[in-house]
């Protein structure tokens, strides 16, 4: 559980205190510096922030029982949260940490800022004034479990925007915690990530080790000289993923603007769906090839370049549903 002591309100504070009292396995994760001094040194909060209903001094039962915690390092904080089953409280950052740890989350929104952030990230929330004497932690838990699916569905898009911001501002991805970076993003230089995610209808999922990428206004790839010699696995990209799930029995048009060498550019669908080449014409800065594919197996969102396209540049990939 978490809360903002400085924004104390009896209505939600009494609810949190009740949950703490009735659930011996419920702990409080505090986040402010004066709360850190309380946890580490037993220093009580200043008068205007100390209340009987909340952990504000070393006499509160949750503090005495060792259930008040403060973790300054975010990675350790998220790691420790993985041992819990549910997150409940008024703090948006505490909720996000818990969601990243894989917990169902219920935020008690005390203002429009918290509610707005919860809505943006598709995290479950309840307004503080909606809490009643009949509200139970079990009720909120099951509601959160049901509603968290929207958060998971939105996560890749949300996280890609975050990584894209880092990439576009030329921040080295190596400074980030590798365990929190999807493998499909971590192995590519920043400009590739920024280019793919920001403007394309698809993004890179897995790159063959036999190729190197460079990016500017287009994506240039060539054979990796460090790769094992003699291999015939010349897939340029093993996969690219659409930003939305491709649907069973739906037809899609895939348009690729490219320039390259070594035979003809082709597409394949990993589920065996038929890919038909519709047109092929020369454009000013490359060759535009249009394919159509009808999805034959459910939940496929991966289409691959064939091994025939070994060297070149891709200027654009677009996917649209057709009748």
MITOR-573936 format. One record per residue (C-alpha): x, y, z. Coordinates in steps of 0.001 Angstrom, whole numbers. Each point is the difference from the previous one (the first is absolute). Layout:
BEGIN
((X; Y; Z))
...
This chain:
BEGIN
((0; 0; 0))
((1032; 3638; -455))
((-1321; 3475; 717))
((905; 3691; 74))
((82; 989; 3647))
((127; 3707; -811))
((-3367; -226; -1733))
((-1667; -1742; 2908))
((-3747; -422; -148))
((-1895; -1947; 2631))
((-2197; -1767; -2551))
((2734; -1878; -1859))
((2448; -59; 2920))
((-2478; -1901; 2186))
((-476; -2516; -2807))
((3765; -567; -355))
((390; -316; 3760))
((-2804; -2566; 93))
((1626; -2070; -2754))
((3339; 136; 1828))
((-1599; -1038; 3284))
((-2024; -2874; -1443))
((2703; -1419; -2290))
((3203; -984; 1750))
((1747; -595; -3340))
((-721; 3552; -1182))
((3029; 2318; 28))
((395; 3731; -607))
((2603; 1231; -2510))
((819; 3615; 874))
((1532; 2356; -2562))
((884; 3411; 1493))
((3290; 1012; 1625))
((-1477; 675; 3433))
((-1707; -3388; -142))
((3405; -1498; -823))
((1363; 1566; 3195))
((-2894; -1572; 1888))
((732; -3478; -1379))
((3778; 229; 322))
((408; 1973; 3226))
((-3412; 9; 1696))
((-404; 3766; -436))
((-3682; 973; 118))
((-1514; 2066; -2777))
((-549; 3683; 655))
((-3286; 892; 1690))
((-1981; 1003; -3101))
((787; -3334; -1675))
((-402; -2308; 2997))
((-3386; -1600; 558))
((-1183; -2852; 2192))
((-1481; -1846; -2962))
((3217; -61; -2023))
((3541; -1161; 702))
((1365; 3319; 1227))
((2072; -906; 3053))
((1737; -2970; 1577))
((-3066; -861; 2103))
((-2312; -980; -2882))
((-710; -3730; -6))
((1174; -477; -3614))
((3323; 1636; 836))
((431; -2035; 3203))
((-721; -3200; -1948))
((2602; 856; -2646))
((-2579; 486; -2729))
((1058; 3529; -982))
((2633; -27; -2749))
((2014; 2492; -2021))
((2178; -1024; -2966))
((1919; 2755; -1782))
((1273; -2063; -2935))
((-2820; -479; -2552))
((1337; -3290; -1365))
((184; -1544; 3483))
((-3407; 1490; 787))
((-1581; -1668; -3048))
((1837; -3246; 737))
((-1296; -149; 3580))
((-3556; 769; -1120))
((8; -3234; -2008))
((-500; -1873; 3273))
((-3437; 1613; 469))
((-3394; -778; -1551))
((-1734; 3392; -224))
((737; 3736; 144))
((-2452; 2514; 1469))
((428; 3669; 852))
((-32; 3656; -1012))
((3453; 334; -1603))
((349; -244; -3759))
((3746; -775; 110))
((-549; -2772; 2514))
((-2686; -1438; -2249))
((2249; 138; -3074))
((2824; -1723; 1890))
((-2426; -2743; 999))
((-1376; -357; -3534))
((3552; -372; -1337))
((499; -2727; 2593))
((-3004; -1832; -1454))
((-2560; 737; 2717))
((-3648; 903; -531))
((-367; 3624; 1076))
((-2827; 2080; 1427))
((643; 3714; 395))
((-2051; 2104; 2410))
((-202; 3245; -1985))
((-15; 3099; 2209))
((349; 2539; -2848))
((-415; 331; -3756))
((3750; -216; -585))
((178; -3506; 1472))
((-3183; -1071; -1777))
((1265; 1374; -3314))
((3292; -1882; 233))
((-1849; -3176; 948))
((-2307; 382; -3012))
((2914; 650; -2367))
((1811; -3152; 1106))
((-3267; -2001; 213))
((577; -717; 3694))
((-2988; -785; 2211))
((-1129; 2763; 2346))
((-2841; 957; 2299))
((-767; 3516; 1204))
((577; 477; 3728))
((-3599; 1111; 513))
((-1235; -3319; -1450))
((1382; -1912; 2974))
((-2719; -1085; 2429))
((-190; -2034; 3161))
((-921; -2992; -2157))
((3024; 325; -2292))
((2337; -2966; 493))
((3555; -615; -1096))
((-1195; -3236; -1654))
((-2480; 1945; -2119))
((2701; 2414; -1155))
((2418; -2847; -662))
((-2333; -1908; -2317))
((-1014; 3190; -1770))
((3681; 849; -553))
((738; -3498; -1325))
((-2771; 388; -2564))
((881; 3555; -1067))
((3788; -493; -201))
((-357; -1712; -3379))
((-410; 3457; -1566))
((3332; 1026; 1551))
((1748; -3056; -1429))
((-1536; 559; -3439))
((1236; 3608; 2))
((3416; -682; 1506))
((2054; -601; -3166))
((-1304; 3156; -1672))
((562; 2056; 3140))
((3469; -1411; 614))
((1042; 498; -3620))
((-899; 3685; 268))
((2207; 220; 3070))
((2946; -1758; -1684))
((-559; 2078; -3126))
((303; 3211; 2037))
((3311; -1241; 1384))
((1188; -1045; -3442))
((-941; 3267; -1715))
((1882; 1961; 2651))
((3127; -2120; -576))
((117; -1498; 3479))
((2005; -3216; 46))
((-2240; -2983; 729))
((2918; -1620; 1827))
((-658; 2216; 3034))
((-3398; -1655; 492))
((-708; -3158; 1952))
((323; -2743; -2625))
((-2489; -2214; 1790))
((-2714; 2614; -651))
((788; 546; -3709))
((-1743; -2301; -2509))
((2555; -1962; -1976))
((-1545; 1215; -3240))
((1125; 3531; 907))
((3197; -371; 1957))
((2184; -1416; -2765))
((-389; 2868; -2436))
((1593; 3409; -119))
((-2098; 2963; 1094))
((-733; 1416; -3425))
((-1399; -3321; -1199))
((-2314; -216; 3004))
((-1133; 3603; -413))
((-634; -361; -3730))
((-1908; -3256; 217))
((-2244; 772; 2937))
((-886; 3613; -713))
((-1172; -82; -3599))
((-488; -3558; -1236))
((-3033; -2239; 189))
((2328; -2808; 1123))
((3013; -307; 2222))
((2951; -2327; 280))
((-544; -3184; 1982))
((3072; -2142; -593))
((3052; 646; -2143))
((2102; -2717; -1593))
((3548; -53; 1405))
((1279; -91; -3563))
((-816; 3647; -654))
((1004; 3414; 1240))
((-2347; 2999; 0))
((613; 3686; -479))
((-2761; 2576; 3))
((-603; 3482; -1287))
((-3006; 921; -2083))
((-64; -3659; -1028))
((1176; -3283; 1511))
((3174; -1355; -1589))
((1114; -3533; 653))
((2926; -2071; -1202))
((1659; -3303; 759))
((1610; -180; 3431))
((3671; -784; -583))
((245; -1451; 3513))
((-2725; -2574; -692))
((798; -3652; -422))
((1289; -713; -3501))
((-1748; -2375; -2325))
((-3470; 449; 1472))
((-2929; 212; -2370))
((-2301; 1692; 2520))
((-57; 3375; -1703))
((-3256; 1259; 1429))
((213; 3754; 90))
((-2583; 185; 2793))
((-1356; -3208; 1366))
((-3107; 1917; 1062))
((-1648; 3353; -64))
((-3065; 587; 2131))
((-3065; 2057; -706))
((-1100; 2552; 2600))
((-3445; -1630; 119))
((-837; -3689; -15))
((-773; -1523; -3408))
((-3380; -1736; 86))
((-988; -3460; -1171))
((-1529; -145; -3513))
((696; 3690; -584))
((1921; 1235; -3031))
((2820; 2521; 159))
((2005; 1968; -2532))
((3700; 343; 758))
((1885; 2743; -1838))
((3797; 91; 84))
((2205; 2688; -1551))
((3530; -1326; -324))
((3196; -28; -1980))
((2442; -2865; 27))
((2062; -2683; -1671))
((59; -3764; -457))
((-3143; -1360; -1583))
((-3534; 1008; 831))
((-1590; 1284; 3181))
((-2600; -2350; 1442))
((-2265; -353; 3035))
((-1068; -3084; 1930))
((-2597; -523; 2730))
((1136; -2169; 2877))
((-3356; -1717; 407))
((-7; -1218; -3580))
((-2566; 2559; -1130))
((139; 658; -3722))
((1909; 3127; -994))
((-743; 1247; -3519))
((2074; 2597; -1822))
((-2376; 2593; -1470))
((2229; 2567; -1656))
((3613; 1021; -423))
((996; 3411; -1313))
((3034; 2254; 5))
((-253; 3123; 2133))
((2304; 3014; 65))
((2092; -1294; 2889))
((-608; -3725; -176))
((-2369; -2781; -940))
((-3500; -239; 1416))
((-1362; -3500; 393))
((-3567; -711; 1108))
((-1116; -3318; 1498))
((-3305; -1309; 1280))
((-310; -2555; 2788))
((-3041; -1715; 1503))
((565; -1187; 3563))
((-810; -3712; 272))
((1029; -634; 3616))
((-1152; 2080; 2959))
((2129; 2545; 1881))
((2829; 330; -2491))
((1709; 3382; 21))
((3313; -1032; -1574))
((992; 166; -3658))
((3561; -539; -1203))
((2264; 1100; -2818))
((1242; -2867; -2138))
((3617; -1120; -167))
((253; 1370; -3548))
((228; 3630; 1106))
((3580; 56; 1250))
((1228; 3573; -298))
((-1732; 3352; -302))
((-2191; 2666; 1552))
((-3606; 35; 1129))
((-1619; 3443; -220))
((-3500; -868; 1169))
((-2240; -2892; 1030))
((-3748; 480; 275))
((-2828; -2389; 838))
((-3703; 637; -529))
((-3076; -2201; 170))
((-1932; -472; -3250))
((-3447; -1359; -834))
